[in-house]
């Protein structure tokens, strides 16, 4: 009985400690540095850093699904994207376990998306990221290559 009281008091003390603790202070963004201008007023100056952060706010989202010739989800398919007219692929990814994908590219250009799976014919689709629309949805149904192994 004595041990039960000790455990109960100890657990009550721990609960009071955690429940009675003040909340963690919120973090507010730092205000920009100010400097005095020649006319005596304070002028805001942006903080200087070595590298600018990239914002995905203006990206174009390419998403979709890849299916087999039997209309089943096709996981692990290689996806490559390049700007139209270029030879070098700049973005590469694979479909997930449900054959789905989503990739971001900068807006304002036209892109070629090439879908590749072993034993199937590669498919290419052109994606126009110049319009004001921020995303597009694609669907690929791959066909077996002639004489190709699966």
trRosetta pair geometry for C-beta under 8 A, 3 or more apart (Angstrom, degrees):
i j d omega theta_ij theta_ji phi_ij phi_ji
1 4 5.6 -51 -152 31 35 115
1 5 6.8 36 151 -19 65 101
2 5 5.9 -52 -155 32 34 111
2 6 6.7 34 149 -18 65 104
3 6 5.6 -53 -149 36 36 113
3 7 6.3 34 155 -18 68 106
4 7 5.9 -56 -148 38 30 109
4 8 6.2 29 155 -19 65 109
5 8 5.7 -56 -145 38 30 111
5 9 6.2 26 158 -15 66 108
6 9 6.0 -58 -146 40 28 107
6 10 6.1 27 156 -19 64 111
7 10 5.7 -56 -144 39 29 112
7 11 6.2 24 159 -15 65 108
8 11 6.0 -56 -144 39 27 105
8 12 6.2 28 154 -20 63 109
9 12 5.6 -55 -145 37 30 113
9 13 6.3 33 155 -20 64 105
10 13 5.7 -54 -150 35 30 112
10 14 6.5 29 153 -18 64 105
11 14 5.6 -50 -146 36 35 112
11 15 6.3 36 154 -19 65 105
12 15 5.8 -54 -147 37 31 111
12 16 6.3 30 154 -18 65 106
13 16 5.8 -54 -146 37 30 110
13 17 6.4 36 153 -24 64 105
14 17 5.6 -52 -150 31 31 115
14 18 6.6 18 158 -8 65 106
15 18 6.2 -62 -147 42 30 101
15 19 5.9 15 162 -6 67 117
16 19 6.1 -63 -133 49 26 102
16 20 5.4 13 170 -10 66 122
17 20 6.4 -65 -133 44 15 101
17 21 6.7 33 158 -46 57 99
18 21 6.0 -36 -150 1 30 116
30 47 7.4 49 97 -49 124 148
31 34 8.0 -15 131 -28 109 99
32 44 4.7 64 94 -168 131 103
32 45 6.3 -177 161 70 108 41
32 46 5.8 -57 -137 -106 126 39
32 47 6.2 -137 -131 -31 71 81
33 44 7.6 126 77 -158 43 58
33 45 5.1 -36 82 66 93 98
33 46 8.0 35 36 130 88 7
33 47 6.0 111 -6 -85 104 72
34 42 4.4 14 174 -180 128 114
34 43 6.7 149 -157 70 75 34
34 44 5.7 -44 -99 -97 78 52
34 45 6.9 151 -111 13 25 83
35 42 7.1 146 73 -154 24 67
35 43 5.8 -29 67 61 77 87
35 45 5.5 32 2 -17 110 128
36 40 6.7 -20 -169 -141 105 31
36 41 7.5 151 -151 82 63 24
36 42 6.1 -49 -96 -99 54 58
36 43 7.5 94 -160 14 10 84
37 40 7.2 -40 72 29 72 20
37 41 5.4 -8 41 65 112 74
37 42 7.3 145 -2 -138 86 9
37 43 4.4 79 -51 -24 110 122
49 52 7.4 135 78 -81 105 41
55 58 7.0 65 102 10 97 85
56 59 4.6 -32 -165 -2 73 130
56 104 6.0 -19 -148 -176 114 162
58 106 7.3 22 110 -148 95 70
58 107 5.5 -99 159 17 86 121
59 104 4.1 13 163 -172 143 112
59 105 6.6 136 -164 65 90 25
59 106 6.3 -70 -117 -98 67 37
59 107 6.7 173 -150 -30 19 85
59 134 7.8 69 91 -167 51 94
60 104 7.0 140 68 -157 43 61
60 105 5.3 -31 63 69 97 79
60 106 6.9 31 11 124 96 15
60 107 4.6 125 -43 -85 104 73
60 127 7.8 150 134 144 133 121
60 129 3.9 -102 -30 -141 177 119
60 134 6.2 -152 -119 -167 57 49
60 135 6.6 162 -171 -91 60 44
60 136 7.6 13 172 3 102 93
61 102 6.4 -11 -170 -167 101 95
61 103 7.6 151 -155 79 54 36
61 104 5.7 -29 -98 -98 64 73
61 134 6.4 37 15 141 94 80
61 135 3.8 -16 65 -110 98 104
61 136 7.6 174 91 26 63 53
62 81 7.1 140 47 -93 157 147
62 101 7.9 -8 113 114 84 101
62 102 7.3 161 86 -152 49 45
62 103 5.1 -17 63 63 98 87
62 104 7.7 175 19 -88 74 23
62 105 6.5 24 -7 6 114 110
62 111 7.5 -94 -58 79 149 144
62 113 6.6 -177 169 -75 153 144
62 127 5.6 -21 -105 -137 127 165
62 135 7.3 -172 -72 -154 29 71
62 136 5.9 -7 -116 62 66 92
62 138 6.7 6 -174 0 91 118
63 100 7.4 7 -175 -177 92 93
63 101 6.5 -171 -144 97 55 57
63 102 4.1 -3 -103 -105 100 81
63 103 7.5 167 -78 19 55 55
63 135 6.6 3 11 -174 102 117
63 136 7.6 170 35 86 64 47
63 137 5.6 -27 81 -109 84 71
63 138 7.5 169 92 25 33 76
64 100 7.3 -170 104 -146 31 64
64 101 6.2 -7 59 57 67 88
64 137 5.3 135 -87 -172 79 59
64 138 3.5 -55 -71 66 158 68
64 139 5.6 -149 -168 -68 111 42
64 140 6.9 86 132 -7 132 85
65 73 7.1 -75 -169 -123 111 82
65 95 7.7 79 -148 -139 47 127
65 98 7.6 -59 -127 128 105 86
65 99 5.2 57 -165 117 83 98
65 100 5.2 -34 -98 -96 77 66
65 101 7.6 163 -91 16 31 74
65 138 7.9 -166 32 96 48 60
65 139 5.5 1 60 -120 86 77
65 140 7.4 -155 101 33 49 70
66 73 7.7 78 80 -163 61 55
66 74 4.5 -77 115 62 95 114
66 77 4.7 -79 100 39 164 156
66 79 7.9 -148 -46 -70 138 107
66 95 5.1 -107 30 -71 121 154
66 99 4.8 -132 62 -173 70 97
66 100 8.0 -170 15 -78 72 22
66 101 7.2 38 -14 -6 104 114
66 115 6.0 172 -111 -157 128 140
66 117 7.7 148 159 -40 140 131
66 139 7.9 167 -87 -162 33 49
66 140 4.6 -12 -117 66 76 108
66 141 7.9 166 -164 -83 52 30
66 142 6.6 26 -176 -21 99 109
67 71 5.3 -3 174 -139 137 39
67 72 6.4 139 -159 63 82 29
67 73 6.5 -55 -108 -98 68 29
67 74 5.7 154 -135 -11 13 105
67 99 6.3 75 -78 164 50 157
67 139 7.1 9 0 -177 110 93
67 140 6.9 176 27 91 67 56
67 141 4.7 -20 72 -108 104 74
67 142 7.2 -176 85 16 48 74
68 71 7.0 -66 67 6 70 14
68 72 4.7 -1 31 53 115 87
68 73 7.9 13 -5 72 89 15
68 74 5.1 140 -50 -76 73 108
68 120 8.0 -124 -132 -93 69 141
68 141 7.5 4 98 -158 16 70
68 142 6.3 -44 -127 60 39 93
69 120 7.9 -170 -35 -123 101 112
69 141 6.7 98 -103 166 41 92
69 142 6.6 -80 -50 93 74 58
69 143 5.3 80 -91 -118 114 51
69 144 5.9 -57 -19 -19 147 84
71 141 6.9 -19 -91 -127 63 120
72 99 8.0 155 132 -41 56 150
73 97 7.9 46 132 139 135 48
73 98 5.0 -72 -159 -173 153 48
73 99 3.5 -157 -168 -2 80 125
73 100 7.8 -34 -147 -30 115 72
74 77 5.2 43 125 -39 109 125
74 95 6.4 63 97 71 73 159
74 99 4.5 82 45 -117 52 117
74 117 6.5 -63 170 -81 131 160
74 142 6.5 65 -81 21 172 122
75 95 5.6 -145 -137 103 39 101
75 96 6.4 -56 -129 120 93 32
75 97 4.8 1 -108 -132 141 34
75 98 6.9 60 -79 4 97 15
75 99 5.6 -92 -63 -65 51 62
76 94 5.7 -13 -144 -179 39 122
76 95 6.3 -49 12 61 17 86
76 117 7.7 97 102 -121 79 101
77 94 6.6 152 69 -156 37 69
77 95 4.5 30 40 5 89 120
77 99 7.1 42 7 -138 119 75
77 115 5.9 12 155 -170 124 95
77 116 7.1 159 -176 74 79 40
77 117 4.6 -50 -121 -70 90 109
77 140 7.9 -161 134 83 161 137
77 142 7.4 -172 -121 -32 141 146
78 92 7.1 -18 -170 -165 91 96
78 94 5.9 -34 -98 -100 48 80
78 115 7.4 147 82 -160 56 46
78 116 4.6 -25 69 67 107 95
78 117 7.0 167 21 -75 78 53
79 92 6.9 154 86 -156 60 47
79 93 4.9 -17 63 67 109 79
79 94 6.6 174 13 -93 87 24
79 95 6.9 103 -28 -47 115 75
79 101 5.6 89 -18 -152 161 169
79 103 6.9 -157 118 -30 135 142
79 113 6.6 -14 -167 -170 94 100
79 114 7.5 152 -157 80 46 51
79 115 5.8 -14 -104 -105 72 70
79 116 7.9 -179 -77 24 28 74
80 89 4.2 -30 -179 -148 115 147
80 91 7.1 152 -157 87 47 58
80 92 5.1 -7 -105 -104 76 81
80 113 7.3 157 82 -155 44 52
80 114 4.9 -15 63 59 96 98
80 116 7.1 17 4 3 108 114
81 89 6.6 111 65 -157 31 88
81 90 6.6 -53 95 60 79 79
81 91 4.2 -5 53 62 106 107
81 92 7.6 -158 21 -69 70 41
81 103 6.4 176 -11 116 144 151
81 105 6.2 -112 135 -74 150 136
81 111 5.3 6 -171 178 103 128
81 112 7.1 162 -149 81 56 47
81 113 5.1 -19 -98 -101 84 74
81 114 7.7 -178 -79 19 36 70
81 127 7.8 -29 -136 30 115 134
82 86 5.0 -136 167 81 112 103
82 87 7.4 -79 -178 121 160 10
82 88 6.2 158 -127 92 124 42
82 89 4.6 -91 -59 -106 105 51
82 90 5.8 120 -112 4 61 82
82 91 7.8 -169 -66 29 44 74
82 111 6.8 158 83 -154 30 79
82 112 5.6 -13 63 56 81 95
82 114 7.9 11 11 -1 98 109
83 86 4.6 60 66 7 88 126
83 90 7.1 36 -16 1 84 131
83 109 5.3 -49 -130 161 105 139
83 110 7.2 88 -164 75 68 55
83 111 5.9 -62 -108 -103 40 67
83 112 7.7 44 131 13 11 82
84 109 7.4 -176 20 164 89 90
84 110 4.3 -13 3 100 133 101
84 111 6.4 -138 -33 -102 79 13
84 112 5.5 112 -91 -32 68 96
84 126 6.6 36 -86 -135 123 104
86 90 7.8 26 103 -28 148 106
89 92 6.1 71 135 -64 125 97
89 114 7.5 -85 -101 35 128 119
91 103 5.7 120 153 -179 139 135
91 105 6.3 -108 -16 -87 155 99
93 101 5.9 133 108 -151 126 118
93 103 5.4 -164 7 -81 145 118
94 101 7.6 -153 117 -100 23 115
95 98 7.8 -117 163 76 100 47
95 99 4.9 2 164 -149 141 37
95 100 6.2 127 -159 51 90 22
95 101 5.0 -81 -103 -52 67 101
96 99 7.2 -63 65 9 62 14
96 100 5.3 -19 39 59 106 80
96 101 7.0 167 -6 -78 80 55
105 109 7.6 -95 143 60 118 109
105 111 5.9 32 125 -62 171 156
105 127 7.9 111 43 98 145 136
105 129 6.2 -116 91 -69 112 166
106 109 6.7 53 90 12 90 114
106 129 7.5 117 103 129 45 147
107 129 5.1 -143 -134 157 53 103
107 130 7.5 127 176 -103 78 26
107 134 7.5 -58 -84 -124 129 63
108 129 6.5 -28 22 113 27 94
108 130 5.9 57 -141 -112 30 64
109 129 5.7 10 60 64 56 110
109 130 6.8 133 -15 -66 6 84
110 126 6.4 0 177 -175 105 102
110 127 7.1 164 -163 83 57 50
110 128 5.4 -20 -114 -111 88 61
110 129 6.8 179 -94 26 32 75
110 130 6.5 -24 -60 -25 78 110
111 126 7.2 154 84 -159 45 54
111 127 4.6 -15 65 61 97 101
111 129 6.1 37 -3 -7 107 117
112 124 5.7 -7 -175 -168 103 109
112 125 7.5 158 -155 80 56 35
112 126 5.8 -31 -100 -101 67 65
112 127 7.6 178 -87 17 17 80
113 124 6.8 156 79 -152 47 56
113 125 5.2 -15 58 60 100 84
113 126 7.9 176 17 -91 77 16
113 127 5.8 52 -17 -17 112 118
113 138 7.0 179 72 22 154 175
114 122 5.9 0 -172 -179 97 116
114 123 7.4 163 -152 84 51 43
114 124 5.0 -18 -98 -98 74 84
115 122 6.6 161 77 -158 54 63
115 123 4.8 -5 51 58 107 91
115 124 7.7 -168 16 -75 72 37
115 125 7.9 27 -10 4 107 98
115 140 4.9 44 18 -155 172 171
115 142 6.8 -128 120 -77 122 111
116 120 7.9 159 -167 76 40 95
116 122 5.0 -12 -96 -108 77 98
117 120 4.4 23 75 38 99 124
117 142 5.7 24 35 -163 127 173
118 148 7.9 -179 160 179 58 120
118 149 7.9 -22 149 82 98 82
119 144 6.3 -32 151 -142 85 80
119 145 5.9 -144 -178 22 36 105
119 148 4.2 151 -146 144 58 116
119 149 5.4 -92 -101 86 113 46
119 150 4.6 134 171 -98 162 46
120 142 4.1 28 176 161 144 125
120 143 6.5 137 -158 75 87 33
120 144 5.8 -71 -106 -109 67 36
120 145 5.9 -178 -133 -28 10 85
120 148 7.0 -164 -51 102 26 158
121 142 6.7 174 55 -164 66 80
121 143 5.2 -4 28 70 116 88
121 144 7.5 60 -12 115 86 14
121 145 5.2 140 -59 -88 69 73
123 140 5.3 163 73 -146 148 116
123 142 6.4 -131 -14 -100 121 75
125 138 5.9 156 82 -141 161 138
125 140 7.4 -131 -20 -83 128 100
127 136 5.9 -178 -146 58 103 149
127 138 7.4 -75 -87 -56 110 132
128 131 6.0 61 123 -10 107 100
128 136 8.0 104 54 -55 63 153
129 136 8.0 -114 -86 -4 72 121
133 136 7.0 83 117 -64 125 80
144 148 5.9 -162 177 60 81 112
144 150 7.0 -47 -124 -75 116 104
145 148 3.2 73 68 -25 104 139
